[in-house]
């Protein structure tokens, strides 16, 4: 009796330790930008239910085939979405490359109060928007904000956009989003090989229409959800589809700088370019070594 009781106590202690380990693992994928969101009370507690139901036999084979089909399908959808590009996107992509090269080579100076910050995101985005506007585009720094809901926390995000007029009057102007750190938005800790491969396909710098961006975000969020499920990890609310969509698809505040006026459309059509600004002696580090756009 005494020996049985001791074994029961040891098993109970071991179970409590495993539960704590699972809890720590569940929140390991938190990113620095969303540390303020406290989600400890929303931890899913049913990860251990039916864990061994499909460990052998035909069920295991079927699940493996299902899993393979899902990842192959998602990867194919992502490649197709990334490949779809228009003439306007290609033109803006080339000028964005030039603006980023100018910034990395020293043609950038932080204008905010914290002048010592070499990685000021706000100033770098403003610089790109100004360079594109000087090149003749209707470009602006965009700031989106969204409120907290039962599903996601509140937040805000900044990026650059370009508004392009279309021939179809009913359709109206098209917005093209420029995100300088697109790949990092989907990076997570302890991910599967399949999800990691999809993230590696994403461009570091994204240039694309809202419709295409919306499709890519949906594909990547579904892949992230499946990855977390397979790893039995909790998916933070900042990883959810609704939160990720809010970053770029919420109606933003467009901030147009007066230092880089928009040249007339006639001048752009004639191919004339405004003179390039002199490069500053200050330098800027965007934390990337290569320009990659889509």
N, C-alpha and C positions, 0 to 999 in steps of 0.2 A: 504493500500500500504506500509506504513512505517513498519507495523508489519511483513508483508510478506518478506520485504527486510531484516529485522533483522533475521528472521528465516533462510533465505538463507545464510546469512553471518555465522551464527552459524553452519549450516550444512557444509559449505565449510571449516571452521576451524577444525571441527571434522574430516573431510575427510583427511586433511593434516596431522593431528596427527596420524591417523591410518596408513597412508602411511609410516610415519617415523618409527612407531613401527614395521611394516612389514619388513622394510629395516634392522633394527637392528637385528630382529629375523633371517633374512636370512643369516647373517654372524656369528651367535652365535656359530656355530660348528667349527670355526677355531681352529687348534691346534697350540701349541707354536712353533713347529718346522718349520712351514710354514708361520709365521707372516709377513715375508718380502714380500710375494707375494701380490701385491695390486690388488684386483679384484673388487673394487667399481664400476668401469665403466662397468663391465660385468654382473651386476645384471639383472636377468630376470624380465621383467615388465608385463608379461601377467598372473600372478598368479590369478588375480581376474576375469578372463574371464570364464563365464559359471560355476561359483562356485555352483549354485543352480539347475543345470540341472537335477541332479539325487538324489534330496533330498527325494523323495517319490515315491510310486508306484512301478511298476515292475522294472524300471530302477535301483532304489536303491537296491532292492533284488538281481538283477543280478550282480551289482557291488560288493556287499558284498560277494557273492559266488565266484566271480572272484578273489577278493582279498585273500580270504581264500585259494583258490586253489593255488595261486602263492606262498604264504608263506609256505604252506605245502610241495609243490614241491621243493622249494629252501632248506628247512630244510632237506628234505630227501636226496637231492643231496649232501648236505654238509656232512651229516653223512656217506654216502657211500664213499665219497672222503677221509674222515678222517680215515675210517676203512681199506682202502687199504694200506697195508704195506708189505715190503719184509723182507727176513731174514737179508740182509745187513743193512737195516734201523733199525731193532730191535737191532742188535748188536751195531751199532753206537749210538742208543738211550741210551742203558745201560751205555756205556762208557761216553756219554755226561752227564748223570745223576751223575756219579761218579765225573767228572770234576767240575760240578757245585757245588756239595756238598763240594768238596775240597775248592773251591773258597769261599763259604759262611762260611766255618768253620775257615777261616783264612789263607788258603794256597795261598794268593794272595798279591802282592805288586804292586802298581801303578808305572810304570817306566817312565812316561812322565814328562814334566816340572812341571806340576801342581800336585805335589805329595800329596797335601792335599785333593785332590778330591777322595772321597770314591766311587763315582758312575761313574768313568771314563769308558765310554762304550768302547772306543778303546782298553784300556788296558785289560778290562775284556774279550773282544773277542779274543785278542791276547793270553790271558792265556788259554782259552778254546782250541784254535787252537794248542797251544804248548802241552797241556796235551794229546790231541788226537794224535798228531804226535809222542809224546813219547810212546804212547800205540801201535804204529805201523801203524797208518793211514796216508794216503797222504792228510793231512789237511793243510789249510792255511787261513789267514785272507783275506777276499775279499772286495774290494772297487769298487762300481759301480758308474758311473757318466753319466749323460745324459744332453743334451742341451735343451734349451728352444724352444718350438714350439708354434704355434698359439693356441694349445689346453691346454698345460701344461707348468709350469715353469721349469727351470733347477733345478737340484738337485743332491744329492749324498747319498749313503747309504752303511753301512758296515755290514758284517755278516761273518759267518764261513762256509766253505764248505769242503767236503771230496770227493775225486775222487776215485772211486772203479772200478777196472778192471772187465770186464765181459767176459764170455766164448765166446760170439758172437763177432768175430773179426770185422765183418762188422759194427756192432752197435757201437763198441768202448767203452771207459770208461763212466761210469755214474757218474754224479755229484749229491751229496746229500747236500742239503742246511740245515744249522742250524741257526735258528733265535731265539735269546734269549728273545725277547719281542714281540712275534708274535701277541698275542691277542690285545695288546695296539695299534697295527698298524691299527686296524679296529674300535676302540672305537670312538664314537661321542656323542655330547651333544643332548639332547631332541630327543631321538630315540623312535621308537615304541616298544611295548612289543615283537613283533615277531623278529625284528632285534636284540634287546638286547639278546633274547634267542639264536639266532644263534652265536652271538659274544661269549656268555658264553660257547659254545661248543668248541671253538677254544682253542688249548693248549697254555699255557703261553710260552713254549719252543717248537718250531716246528723243527722236524727232518724228512726230506722227499725228495724224488726225485723231479727234476724240473718239470716233467710232472704232478705230483700230486699237487705240489705247484701252478702251472699255473691254474689248474682246480679250486682249492680252492679260489684263488684270483678272478677269473672270477665270481664264485658264490657269493662271498661276495660283490663284486662291484655292481653286478646287484641288490642285496638286498639293498645295501646302496642307490642306485639310486631310487629304488621304495620307500624306507623309506622317503627320502627327498621330493619326489613327493607327497606322502600322507600328509606330514606335511607342504606342501607348503613352503619349505625352499630351499634356493639356495645351490647347491652342489659345494663346492669349487673344483678347478682344481686338488688339491692334493689328492682328493678323487676318481678321475676318474680312470677307468680301466687302461688306458695307463700309468698314473703316477705310480700306484701301481705295475704294471708289471715291470716298469723300475727298481725298487729297487732290484729285485732278478733275473730278466731275461735278463738284459743288460749284455753284456760281461764284466766281472770285471777284475780288476788288482789283481792278486793273490800274496800275500806277505807271503813268507815262512820264518819263523824264523830259524836262524842257531843255536839257543840255544837248540832246541829240534829236533835232527836229526832223520830222518826216519829209523827205524830198517829194516834189510833185510826182504824180503818177506818170506824167508825160516824160519826165527825165528818166524815170526807171525804164519806161518802154523803149527809150532811145538808147538805153544801155549805158548812160552816163552815171558815174559813181562819184560820191562826195569824197574829198581828200581824207585819207586815213589820219587819225590823230597820232601825235608823237608818242612814242613809248615812254613810259615812266621808268625811272631808275629803280623803283621799288619792284619787288618780285612777289609772286603769288604761287602758292602750292595747292593744287586741286586734289592732291592725293591720288593721282593717276598718271601713268607714264605714256599712255597711248590714247589717241582720239578714236573712239569707236561710236558710230552713229547708225541709226536705222532709218 
